[in-house]
Amino acid sequence: MYWPTLITLRAIGGSGTNDEITKGGFSEEQQAVPHGDGPTTELEYRLAWARSHLKGMGLTVNSARAVWSLTEHGRTATKEDVQQARVG
């Protein structure tokens, strides 16, 4: 989910809310799959982890509550950069 999240942030202008990220890059079918018995969807659950990990990699910042922005590195990182950072 790291790369799709990064690509979605780029597509929506480099910054967006949790909801904008979810709706901006994923189909309604993907958005509808529930996560267990909880109030969130599987997509929301996975995106929350992806956003946190991207922040730890220095690719995003949590610029305000529920708002995520790309860093300079996040704007230019390749898919391979993201995969290497995730493994390393």
The first five atom37 places (N, CA, C, CB, O) and aatype in JSON, in Angstrom:
{
  "aatype": [12, 18, 17, 14, 16, 10, 9, 16, 10, 1, 0, 9, 7, 7, 15, 7, 16, 2, 3, 6, 9, 16, 11, 7, 7, 13, 15, 6, 6, 5, 5, 0, 19, 14, 8, 7, 3, 7, 14, 16, 16, 6, 10, 6, 18, 1, 10, 0, 17, 0, 1, 15, 8, 10, 11, 7, 12, 7, 10, 16, 19, 2, 15, 0, 1, 0, 19, 17, 15, 10, 16, 6, 8, 7, 1, 16, 0, 16, 11, 6, 3, 19, 5, 5, 0, 1, 19, 7],
  "atom_mask": [
    [1, 1, 1, 1, 1],
    [1, 1, 1, 1, 1],
    [1, 1, 1, 1, 1],
    [1, 1, 1, 1, 1],
    [1, 1, 1, 1, 1],
    [1, 1, 1, 1, 1],
    [1, 1, 1, 1, 1],
    [1, 1, 1, 1, 1],
    [1, 1, 1, 1, 1],
    [1, 1, 1, 1, 1],
    [1, 1, 1, 1, 1],
    [1, 1, 1, 1, 1],
    [1, 1, 1, 0, 1],
    [1, 1, 1, 0, 1],
    [1, 1, 1, 1, 1],
    [1, 1, 1, 0, 1],
    [1, 1, 1, 1, 1],
    [1, 1, 1, 1, 1],
    [1, 1, 1, 1, 1],
    [1, 1, 1, 1, 1],
    [1, 1, 1, 1, 1],
    [1, 1, 1, 1, 1],
    [1, 1, 1, 1, 1],
    [1, 1, 1, 0, 1],
    [1, 1, 1, 0, 1],
    [1, 1, 1, 1, 1],
    [1, 1, 1, 1, 1],
    [1, 1, 1, 1, 1],
    [1, 1, 1, 1, 1],
    [1, 1, 1, 1, 1],
    [1, 1, 1, 1, 1],
    [1, 1, 1, 1, 1],
    [1, 1, 1, 1, 1],
    [1, 1, 1, 1, 1],
    [1, 1, 1, 1, 1],
    [1, 1, 1, 0, 1],
    [1, 1, 1, 1, 1],
    [1, 1, 1, 0, 1],
    [1, 1, 1, 1, 1],
    [1, 1, 1, 1, 1],
    [1, 1, 1, 1, 1],
    [1, 1, 1, 1, 1],
    [1, 1, 1, 1, 1],
    [1, 1, 1, 1, 1],
    [1, 1, 1, 1, 1],
    [1, 1, 1, 1, 1],
    [1, 1, 1, 1, 1],
    [1, 1, 1, 1, 1],
    [1, 1, 1, 1, 1],
    [1, 1, 1, 1, 1],
    [1, 1, 1, 1, 1],
    [1, 1, 1, 1, 1],
    [1, 1, 1, 1, 1],
    [1, 1, 1, 1, 1],
    [1, 1, 1, 1, 1],
    [1, 1, 1, 0, 1],
    [1, 1, 1, 1, 1],
    [1, 1, 1, 0, 1],
    [1, 1, 1, 1, 1],
    [1, 1, 1, 1, 1],
    [1, 1, 1, 1, 1],
    [1, 1, 1, 1, 1],
    [1, 1, 1, 1, 1],
    [1, 1, 1, 1, 1],
    [1, 1, 1, 1, 1],
    [1, 1, 1, 1, 1],
    [1, 1, 1, 1, 1],
    [1, 1, 1, 1, 1],
    [1, 1, 1, 1, 1],
    [1, 1, 1, 1, 1],
    [1, 1, 1, 1, 1],
    [1, 1, 1, 1, 1],
    [1, 1, 1, 1, 1],
    [1, 1, 1, 0, 1],
    [1, 1, 1, 1, 1],
    [1, 1, 1, 1, 1],
    [1, 1, 1, 1, 1],
    [1, 1, 1, 1, 1],
    [1, 1, 1, 1, 1],
    [1, 1, 1, 1, 1],
    [1, 1, 1, 1, 1],
    [1, 1, 1, 1, 1],
    [1, 1, 1, 1, 1],
    [1, 1, 1, 1, 1],
    [1, 1, 1, 1, 1],
    [1, 1, 1, 1, 1],
    [1, 1, 1, 1, 1],
    [1, 1, 1, 0, 1]
  ],
  "atom_positions": [
    [[0.81, -1.2, 0.0], [0.0, 0.0, 0.0], [0.86, 1.27, 0.0], [-0.92, -0.01, 1.2], [0.34, 2.37, -0.19]],
    [[2.17, 1.11, 0.21], [3.02, 2.3, 0.26], [3.0, 3.05, -1.07], [4.46, 1.91, 0.62], [2.73, 4.25, -1.12]],
    [[3.29, 2.32, -2.14], [3.38, 2.97, -3.44], [2.03, 3.55, -3.89], [3.89, 1.98, -4.48], [1.99, 4.7, -4.33]],
    [[0.92, 2.8, -3.79], [-0.37, 3.4, -4.17], [-0.72, 4.65, -3.36], [-1.48, 2.37, -4.01], [-1.32, 5.58, -3.88]],
    [[-0.34, 4.67, -2.09], [-0.6, 5.85, -1.26], [0.23, 7.04, -1.74], [-0.29, 5.56, 0.22], [-0.28, 8.16, -1.84]],
    [[1.48, 6.79, -2.04], [2.36, 7.85, -2.53], [1.87, 8.39, -3.87], [3.81, 7.33, -2.66], [1.83, 9.61, -4.08]],
    [[1.5, 7.51, -4.77], [1.01, 7.9, -6.09], [-0.29, 8.7, -5.95], [0.78, 6.66, -6.99], [-0.49, 9.7, -6.65]],
    [[-1.16, 8.27, -5.06], [-2.42, 8.99, -4.86], [-2.15, 10.39, -4.33], [-3.33, 8.23, -3.88], [-2.77, 11.35, -4.79]],
    [[-1.24, 10.53, -3.38], [-0.89, 11.86, -2.87], [-0.34, 12.74, -3.98], [0.12, 11.75, -1.73], [-0.67, 13.93, -4.05]],
    [[0.47, 12.2, -4.84], [0.98, 12.97, -5.97], [-0.16, 13.4, -6.88], [2.01, 12.14, -6.77], [-0.19, 14.55, -7.34]],
    [[-1.09, 12.49, -7.15], [-2.2, 12.78, -8.06], [-3.15, 13.85, -7.53], [-2.97, 11.51, -8.34], [-3.76, 14.58, -8.31]],
    [[-3.27, 13.94, -6.21], [-4.2, 14.93, -5.64], [-3.49, 16.21, -5.23], [-4.93, 14.34, -4.44], [-4.04, 17.02, -4.48]],
    [[-2.26, 16.39, -5.71], [-1.58, 17.66, -5.51], [-0.53, 17.68, -4.43], [0.0, 0.0, 0.0], [-0.02, 18.75, -4.1]],
    [[-0.19, 16.53, -3.86], [0.89, 16.47, -2.88], [0.45, 16.53, -1.44], [0.0, 0.0, 0.0], [1.27, 16.39, -0.53]],
    [[-0.84, 16.73, -1.21], [-1.35, 16.8, 0.15], [-2.82, 16.43, 0.14], [-1.14, 18.21, 0.77], [-3.54, 16.76, -0.8]],
    [[-3.26, 15.73, 1.19], [-4.67, 15.38, 1.25], [-5.05, 14.8, 2.59], [0.0, 0.0, 0.0], [-4.21, 14.36, 3.37]],
    [[-6.34, 14.81, 2.83], [-6.87, 14.22, 4.06], [-6.94, 12.71, 3.9], [-8.27, 14.79, 4.39], [-6.8, 12.18, 2.8]],
    [[-7.14, 12.02, 5.01], [-7.3, 10.57, 4.96], [-8.39, 10.19, 3.96], [-7.64, 10.01, 6.37], [-8.21, 9.27, 3.17]],
    [[-9.51, 10.89, 4.01], [-10.64, 10.6, 3.13], [-10.28, 10.85, 1.66], [-11.85, 11.45, 3.53], [-10.64, 10.06, 0.79]],
    [[-9.58, 11.94, 1.38], [-9.18, 12.24, 0.0], [-8.23, 11.18, -0.54], [-8.51, 13.62, -0.08], [-8.31, 10.81, -1.71]],
    [[-7.34, 10.69, 0.29], [-6.41, 9.64, -0.13], [-7.19, 8.36, -0.44], [-5.35, 9.37, 0.98], [-6.93, 7.7, -1.45]],
    [[-8.14, 8.02, 0.41], [-8.94, 6.8, 0.21], [-9.76, 6.9, -1.07], [-9.86, 6.56, 1.41], [-9.76, 5.98, -1.89]],
    [[-10.45, 7.99, -1.24], [-11.34, 8.15, -2.4], [-10.58, 8.47, -3.68], [-12.36, 9.24, -2.12], [-11.08, 8.22, -4.77]],
    [[-9.38, 9.03, -3.55], [-8.63, 9.47, -4.71], [-7.96, 8.37, -5.5], [0.0, 0.0, 0.0], [-7.66, 8.57, -6.68]],
    [[-7.72, 7.24, -4.91], [-6.96, 6.24, -5.63], [-7.52, 4.83, -5.59], [0.0, 0.0, 0.0], [-6.88, 3.89, -6.07]],
    [[-8.72, 4.67, -5.04], [-9.23, 3.32, -4.86], [-10.7, 3.24, -5.25], [-9.03, 2.86, -3.41], [-11.46, 4.18, -5.03]],
    [[-11.08, 2.12, -5.82], [-12.45, 1.94, -6.3], [-13.44, 1.84, -5.12], [-12.55, 0.69, -7.19], [-13.05, 1.61, -3.98]],
    [[-14.71, 2.02, -5.44], [-15.75, 1.88, -4.42], [-15.78, 0.47, -3.87], [-17.12, 2.26, -4.99], [-16.04, 0.27, -2.68]],
    [[-15.52, -0.51, -4.72], [-15.47, -1.91, -4.26], [-14.36, -2.11, -3.24], [-15.27, -2.86, -5.45], [-14.57, -2.76, -2.22]],
    [[-13.19, -1.54, -3.52], [-12.07, -1.66, -2.58], [-12.39, -0.94, -1.28], [-10.79, -1.09, -3.19], [-12.01, -1.41, -0.2]],
    [[-13.08, 0.17, -1.36], [-13.42, 0.96, -0.18], [-14.5, 0.31, 0.68], [-13.89, 2.34, -0.61], [-14.66, 0.68, 1.84]],
    [[-15.22, -0.67, 0.13], [-16.37, -1.24, 0.84], [-16.05, -2.49, 1.66], [-17.42, -1.58, -0.15], [-16.9, -2.93, 2.43]],
    [[-14.87, -3.06, 1.53], [-14.53, -4.3, 2.25], [-14.32, -3.99, 3.73], [-13.26, -4.97, 1.64], [-13.43, -3.21, 4.07]],
    [[-15.14, -4.58, 4.62], [-15.0, -4.3, 6.05], [-13.73, -4.92, 6.64], [-16.22, -4.81, 6.81], [-13.23, -5.93, 6.15]],
    [[-13.23, -4.3, 7.67], [-12.08, -4.84, 8.41], [-12.62, -5.51, 9.67], [-11.03, -3.7, 8.76], [-12.96, -4.84, 10.64]],
    [[-12.68, -6.82, 9.64], [-13.2, -7.57, 10.79], [-14.59, -7.09, 11.17], [0.0, 0.0, 0.0], [-15.44, -6.83, 10.31]],
    [[-14.82, -6.96, 12.46], [-16.1, -6.49, 12.97], [-16.07, -5.01, 13.32], [-16.52, -7.29, 14.18], [-17.05, -4.47, 13.82]],
    [[-14.94, -4.36, 13.06], [-14.76, -2.97, 13.47], [-15.47, -1.98, 12.57], [0.0, 0.0, 0.0], [-16.08, -2.35, 11.57]],
    [[-15.37, -0.74, 12.94], [-16.06, 0.31, 12.19], [-15.33, 0.78, 10.93], [-16.28, 1.49, 13.08], [-15.88, 1.57, 10.16]],
    [[-14.11, 0.3, 10.71], [-13.35, 0.75, 9.54], [-13.35, -0.31, 8.46], [-11.9, 1.09, 9.94], [-13.73, -1.46, 8.68]],
    [[-12.93, 0.11, 7.28], [-12.79, -0.84, 6.18], [-11.36, -1.38, 6.16], [-13.14, -0.17, 4.81], [-10.47, -0.83, 6.81]],
    [[-11.17, -2.46, 5.43], [-9.83, -3.03, 5.28], [-8.89, -2.02, 4.63], [-9.88, -4.33, 4.44], [-7.73, -1.91, 5.0]],
    [[-9.41, -1.28, 3.66], [-8.6, -0.27, 2.99], [-8.18, 0.84, 3.96], [-9.37, 0.33, 1.82], [-7.01, 1.22, 3.97]],
    [[-9.1, 1.34, 4.75], [-8.76, 2.39, 5.73], [-7.7, 1.89, 6.7], [-10.02, 2.83, 6.5], [-6.77, 2.62, 7.05]],
    [[-7.85, 0.65, 7.14], [-6.89, 0.05, 8.08], [-5.5, -0.02, 7.46], [-7.35, -1.36, 8.5], [-4.51, 0.4, 8.07]],
    [[-5.43, -0.53, 6.24], [-4.13, -0.68, 5.57], [-3.52, 0.67, 5.2], [-4.28, -1.53, 4.32], [-2.3, 0.84, 5.29]],
    [[-4.35, 1.61, 4.79], [-3.84, 2.94, 4.47], [-3.29, 3.66, 5.69], [-4.93, 3.78, 3.82], [-2.32, 4.41, 5.6]],
    [[-3.92, 3.45, 6.84], [-3.42, 4.08, 8.07], [-2.0, 3.6, 8.35], [-4.35, 3.75, 9.27], [-1.13, 4.4, 8.71]],
    [[-1.76, 2.31, 8.21], [-0.41, 1.78, 8.4], [0.55, 2.3, 7.34], [-0.43, 0.26, 8.39], [1.68, 2.66, 7.65]],
    [[0.09, 2.33, 6.1], [0.95, 2.82, 5.02], [1.35, 4.27, 5.26], [0.24, 2.68, 3.65], [2.52, 4.62, 5.09]],
    [[0.41, 5.11, 5.65], [0.74, 6.52, 5.91], [1.76, 6.64, 7.03], [-0.53, 7.31, 6.27], [2.7, 7.43, 6.93]],
    [[1.6, 5.86, 8.08], [2.55, 5.91, 9.2], [3.94, 5.46, 8.76], [2.07, 5.03, 10.35], [4.94, 6.07, 9.14]],
    [[4.0, 4.4, 7.98], [5.3, 3.89, 7.52], [5.95, 4.87, 6.54], [5.13, 2.52, 6.86], [7.17, 5.06, 6.58]],
    [[5.15, 5.48, 5.67], [5.72, 6.47, 4.74], [6.29, 7.66, 5.51], [4.65, 6.95, 3.74], [7.3, 8.24, 5.11]],
    [[5.65, 8.01, 6.6], [6.17, 9.09, 7.45], [7.51, 8.67, 8.04], [5.15, 9.45, 8.58], [8.46, 9.45, 8.06]],
    [[7.59, 7.44, 8.53], [8.84, 6.93, 9.09], [9.96, 6.86, 8.08], [0.0, 0.0, 0.0], [11.14, 6.95, 8.44]],
    [[9.62, 6.69, 6.81], [10.61, 6.64, 5.73], [11.02, 8.04, 5.28], [10.07, 5.85, 4.54], [11.91, 8.2, 4.44]],
    [[10.35, 9.06, 5.83], [10.67, 10.43, 5.44], [10.03, 10.86, 4.13], [0.0, 0.0, 0.0], [10.47, 11.84, 3.52]],
    [[9.0, 10.14, 3.68], [8.36, 10.45, 2.41], [7.12, 11.33, 2.58], [7.98, 9.17, 1.7], [6.7, 12.0, 1.64]],
    [[6.54, 11.31, 3.77], [5.37, 12.14, 4.06], [5.52, 12.76, 5.44], [4.06, 11.32, 3.97], [6.34, 12.34, 6.25]],
    [[4.71, 13.78, 5.68], [4.58, 14.36, 7.01], [3.1, 14.49, 7.3], [5.31, 15.76, 7.11], [2.28, 14.63, 6.39]],
    [[2.78, 14.42, 8.56], [1.4, 14.61, 9.01], [1.28, 16.09, 9.34], [1.04, 13.68, 10.26], [1.47, 16.5, 10.49]],
    [[0.95, 16.9, 8.32], [1.01, 18.35, 8.44], [-0.07, 18.94, 9.33], [0.92, 18.97, 7.09], [0.1, 20.04, 9.85]],
    [[-1.16, 18.25, 9.5], [-2.25, 18.65, 10.4], [-3.04, 17.38, 10.71], [-3.19, 19.78, 9.76], [-2.81, 16.34, 10.08]],
    [[-3.94, 17.46, 11.65], [-4.72, 16.27, 11.99], [-5.42, 15.72, 10.74], [-5.76, 16.59, 13.11], [-6.18, 16.42, 10.08]],
    [[-5.13, 14.46, 10.43], [-5.72, 13.74, 9.3], [-5.34, 14.33, 7.95], [-7.21, 13.72, 9.44], [-6.02, 14.07, 6.95]],
    [[-4.28, 15.13, 7.89], [-3.79, 15.68, 6.62], [-2.35, 15.22, 6.43], [-3.89, 17.25, 6.6], [-1.51, 15.37, 7.32]],
    [[-2.08, 14.68, 5.26], [-0.77, 14.14, 4.94], [-0.21, 14.87, 3.74], [-0.84, 12.63, 4.67], [-0.92, 15.12, 2.76]],
    [[1.07, 15.21, 3.81], [1.74, 15.92, 2.72], [3.03, 15.2, 2.36], [2.02, 17.39, 3.12], [3.7, 14.63, 3.21]],
    [[3.35, 15.25, 1.09], [4.61, 14.68, 0.62], [5.77, 15.56, 1.02], [4.58, 14.49, -0.91], [5.66, 16.79, 1.01]],
    [[6.87, 14.94, 1.38], [8.11, 15.69, 1.56], [8.76, 15.83, 0.19], [9.08, 14.96, 2.59], [8.26, 15.27, -0.79]],
    [[9.85, 16.57, 0.11], [10.57, 16.68, -1.16], [10.98, 15.3, -1.65], [11.8, 17.6, -1.01], [10.87, 15.0, -2.84]],
    [[11.47, 14.47, -0.74], [11.86, 13.11, -1.11], [10.65, 12.3, -1.57], [12.56, 12.4, 0.08], [10.76, 11.5, -2.5]],
    [[9.51, 12.51, -0.95], [8.29, 11.81, -1.34], [7.81, 12.2, -2.72], [0.0, 0.0, 0.0], [7.18, 11.41, -3.42]],
    [[8.1, 13.42, -3.12], [7.7, 13.9, -4.45], [8.53, 13.26, -5.56], [7.83, 15.41, -4.53], [8.08, 13.17, -6.7]],
    [[9.75, 12.82, -5.23], [10.67, 12.33, -6.27], [11.01, 10.85, -6.14], [11.93, 13.12, -6.24], [11.61, 10.28, -7.05]],
    [[10.64, 10.21, -5.04], [11.0, 8.81, -4.83], [10.37, 7.92, -5.9], [10.56, 8.34, -3.43], [9.25, 8.15, -6.34]],
    [[11.13, 6.92, -6.31], [10.63, 5.94, -7.28], [10.03, 4.76, -6.53], [11.78, 5.47, -8.23], [10.18, 4.62, -5.32]],
    [[9.35, 3.91, -7.27], [8.78, 2.7, -6.67], [9.9, 1.85, -6.06], [7.99, 1.88, -7.73], [9.72, 1.27, -4.99]],
    [[11.02, 1.79, -6.72], [12.16, 1.03, -6.22], [12.7, 1.63, -4.92], [13.28, 0.96, -7.28], [13.07, 0.9, -4.01]],
    [[12.75, 2.96, -4.84], [13.18, 3.64, -3.6], [12.29, 3.23, -2.44], [13.15, 5.17, -3.77], [12.77, 2.94, -1.34]],
    [[10.99, 3.2, -2.7], [10.03, 2.86, -1.64], [10.2, 1.41, -1.23], [8.57, 3.12, -2.12], [10.17, 1.1, -0.04]],
    [[10.37, 0.52, -2.19], [10.55, -0.9, -1.87], [11.83, -1.13, -1.08], [10.57, -1.74, -3.16], [11.83, -1.92, -0.14]],
    [[12.91, -0.45, -1.44], [14.18, -0.6, -0.73], [14.08, -0.05, 0.69], [15.3, 0.11, -1.49], [14.61, -0.65, 1.63]],
    [[13.42, 1.07, 0.86], [13.26, 1.66, 2.18], [12.42, 0.76, 3.08], [12.62, 3.06, 2.08], [12.67, 0.65, 4.28]],
    [[11.44, 0.13, 2.5], [10.55, -0.75, 3.25], [11.29, -1.98, 3.74], [9.36, -1.16, 2.39], [11.08, -2.44, 4.86]],
    [[12.17, -2.52, 2.89], [12.91, -3.72, 3.24], [14.06, -3.39, 4.18], [13.44, -4.41, 1.98], [14.34, -4.13, 5.13]],
    [[14.73, -2.27, 3.92], [15.93, -1.91, 4.67], [15.64, -1.36, 5.96], [0.0, 0.0, 0.0], [16.55, -1.01, 6.71]]
  ]
}
